[in-house]
Amino acid sequence: MSVRDQIEATLTEVFAPTTLEVIDDSERHHGHAGWREGGNTHFRVTIASPRLDGLSRVEQHRAVNAALADQFSAGLHALAIKVMASQ
């Protein structure tokens, strides 16, 4: 399973999102800190989930980062997070 697929599966399990988009942005960061040949280091996530509604932006981001702790330990370097209101 790719890192992208792992991120998607984890966020789906933890947050049951109404919207979820996971994009590998690694090539845009070529030569930057944390970049590795083959990518899978920098991702962008857009998520909407009732489980994130009512939390502050900081709390939302902390919750997403906490859910992906295993991926960060395995080499995920950077994650850009956009949380939208659930529908």
Wavefront OBJ file of the C-alpha trace (Angstrom):
o trace
v 0.000 0.000 0.000
v 1.381 3.416 -0.953
v 1.924 6.137 1.630
v -0.903 8.089 -0.004
v -3.213 5.100 0.366
v -2.135 4.621 3.994
v -2.910 8.261 4.768
v -6.291 7.989 3.073
v -7.166 4.743 4.875
v -6.138 6.096 8.277
v -8.038 9.357 7.910
v -11.097 7.494 6.642
v -11.025 5.129 9.617
v -10.463 7.834 12.234
v -12.657 10.651 10.897
v -15.257 9.064 8.539
v -14.896 12.131 6.316
v -17.563 13.481 3.992
v -14.765 14.873 1.820
v -11.193 13.616 1.595
v -8.467 14.407 -0.906
v -4.856 13.301 -0.439
v -2.260 14.610 -2.898
v 1.435 13.682 -3.014
v 3.240 17.025 -3.375
v 6.716 15.545 -2.959
v 8.008 16.539 -6.396
v 7.150 20.182 -5.708
v 9.629 19.991 -2.796
v 12.520 18.427 -4.711
v 15.755 19.439 -2.998
v 14.039 20.758 0.142
v 14.462 19.355 3.638
v 12.979 15.918 4.103
v 12.665 15.183 0.378
v 13.768 11.726 -0.755
v 14.115 10.113 -4.167
v 10.835 8.393 -4.949
v 8.662 10.938 -3.136
v 6.136 9.977 -0.469
v 7.448 12.700 1.834
v 5.216 15.756 1.343
v 1.423 15.553 1.137
v -1.554 17.884 0.960
v -4.828 16.827 2.618
v -8.268 18.383 2.265
v -10.762 16.899 4.698
v -14.284 17.537 5.959
v -15.618 15.497 8.859
v -18.274 15.983 11.533
v -15.630 14.746 13.988
v -13.586 17.885 13.294
v -16.517 20.326 13.399
v -16.506 22.594 16.441
v -12.757 22.279 17.003
v -10.418 25.217 16.582
v -8.121 25.175 13.564
v -5.185 24.218 15.792
v -7.185 21.374 17.375
v -8.228 20.132 13.918
v -4.643 20.068 12.704
v -3.435 18.393 15.887
v -6.109 15.700 15.489
v -5.098 14.983 11.879
v -1.392 14.939 12.761
v -2.036 12.634 15.739
v -4.008 10.241 13.533
v -1.034 10.055 11.163
v 1.645 9.583 13.852
v 2.649 6.186 12.427
v 3.130 7.658 8.954
v 5.273 10.470 10.369
v 7.390 7.887 12.210
v 7.793 5.957 8.956
v 9.142 8.948 7.001
v 6.285 11.315 6.184
v 8.009 14.698 6.399
v 5.381 17.369 5.752
v 1.616 17.611 5.645
v -0.409 20.606 4.484
v -3.916 20.376 5.945
v -7.095 22.119 4.833
v -10.150 21.356 6.975
v -13.525 22.250 5.532
v -16.910 22.284 7.257
v -18.645 18.930 6.870
v -21.776 18.768 4.782
l 1 2 3 4 5 6 7 8 9 10 11 12 13 14 15 16 17 18 19 20 21 22 23 24 25 26 27 28 29 30 31 32 33 34 35 36 37 38 39 40 41 42 43 44 45 46 47 48 49 50 51 52 53 54 55 56 57 58 59 60 61 62 63 64 65 66 67 68 69 70 71 72 73 74 75 76 77 78 79 80 81 82 83 84 85 86 87
